[in-house]
Amino acid sequence: MEQDPRVRPMSREENDAYRGVTVDESGAEPQDEGQTSGGYAYGSGARSSVRYVRIGHTSQSRSLLTSLAWAIVLGTLLALFIFVALPAIVMVIVGVFVFGTLISLIGRGRIMAWLMRKLYGR
């Protein structure tokens, strides 16, 4: 590996006094070491630019396959609600109304007398 004559190890005093600011020899503004490479300084090697590459679909529009999958999922949930949950709810409500109607037609007194005879016998 070739050594650059402008590069030398820092002395102990220089290292103790170092505050993370590096002067670029090209005349650019000094940069804080904490701001390079996404907020972290990685050693004392040569600086390079970082390029972020996003893999995959980057636009916000959905593909036809994704839209179709969501439509199938939502259709299945809607069908379960309409054909399973809703009839069960309606059956419970109708059962409560039928039970209430029977109690009101027969009468509470007769129902209580029948229960007492069944429970305590005679």
C-alpha positions in Angstrom: 0.0 0.0 0.0 1.4 3.4 -1.0 1.9 6.0 1.6 0.8 9.6 1.0 3.5 12.0 2.3 0.8 14.5 3.5 -0.6 11.8 5.8 1.0 11.2 9.2 -0.1 9.7 12.5 -1.5 12.2 15.0 0.6 12.8 18.1 -0.8 12.2 21.5 -1.3 15.9 22.1 -3.0 16.4 18.7 -5.2 13.4 19.4 -6.2 14.8 22.8 -7.0 18.2 21.3 -8.9 16.8 18.3 -12.6 17.8 18.4 -13.8 16.1 15.2 -13.4 18.9 12.7 -11.5 18.1 9.6 -10.2 20.7 7.1 -10.6 19.8 3.5 -7.5 20.8 1.5 -9.6 21.6 -1.6 -10.8 24.8 0.1 -14.2 23.6 1.0 -15.9 24.4 4.3 -14.8 22.2 7.3 -17.1 19.4 8.1 -17.8 17.9 11.5 -16.8 14.3 11.6 -20.1 13.4 13.4 -22.1 14.5 10.3 -20.3 12.3 7.8 -21.6 8.9 6.7 -25.0 9.2 8.2 -23.9 10.7 11.5 -21.0 8.4 12.4 -17.3 8.7 11.6 -15.7 5.5 10.4 -12.0 5.6 11.1 -9.5 7.9 9.4 -9.6 6.4 5.9 -10.3 8.3 2.7 -13.7 9.9 2.4 -16.0 8.7 -0.3 -19.5 9.6 -1.3 -22.3 7.3 -0.2 -25.1 6.5 -2.6 -28.3 5.0 -1.4 -29.9 2.5 -3.6 -33.5 1.5 -3.1 -34.3 -2.0 -4.3 -37.8 -2.8 -5.4 -40.8 -0.8 -6.5 -40.4 2.8 -5.3 -43.6 4.5 -6.5 -46.7 4.7 -4.4 -49.0 3.1 -7.0 -50.0 -0.5 -6.3 -49.6 -3.2 -8.8 -52.5 -5.1 -10.3 -51.6 -8.2 -8.3 -51.5 -6.3 -5.0 -54.8 -4.7 -5.7 -56.3 -8.0 -6.7 -55.0 -9.6 -3.4 -56.5 -6.8 -1.3 -59.8 -7.1 -3.2 -59.9 -10.9 -2.5 -59.1 -10.4 1.2 -61.7 -7.7 1.7 -64.3 -9.7 -0.3 -63.7 -12.7 1.9 -64.1 -10.7 5.1 -67.3 -9.1 3.7 -68.7 -12.5 2.8 -67.9 -13.9 6.2 -69.7 -11.0 7.8 -72.8 -11.2 5.6 -73.1 -15.0 5.5 -71.9 -16.0 9.0 -71.8 -13.2 11.6 -74.9 -11.3 10.4 -77.2 -14.3 10.4 -76.0 -15.3 13.8 -76.7 -11.9 15.2 -80.1 -11.8 13.6 -80.9 -15.3 15.0 -79.9 -14.2 18.6 -82.1 -11.1 18.3 -85.1 -13.1 16.9 -84.6 -15.7 19.7 -84.7 -13.0 22.4 -87.9 -11.5 20.9 -89.6 -15.0 20.6 -88.6 -15.8 24.2 -90.0 -12.5 25.4 -93.2 -13.0 23.5 -93.7 -16.5 24.9 -93.1 -15.2 28.5 -95.6 -12.4 28.0 -98.2 -14.7 26.4 -98.0 -17.5 29.0 -97.5 -15.2 32.0 -94.8 -15.0 34.6 -97.0 -16.5 37.3 -97.7 -19.7 35.3 -94.0 -20.1 34.4 -92.9 -19.6 38.0 -95.5 -22.1 39.2 -94.3 -24.7 36.6 -90.7 -24.1 37.6 -91.5 -24.6 41.3 -93.3 -27.9 40.6 -90.4 -29.2 38.5 -87.8 -28.2 40.9 -89.4 -29.2 44.2 -91.8 -31.8 42.8 -95.3 -32.7 43.9 
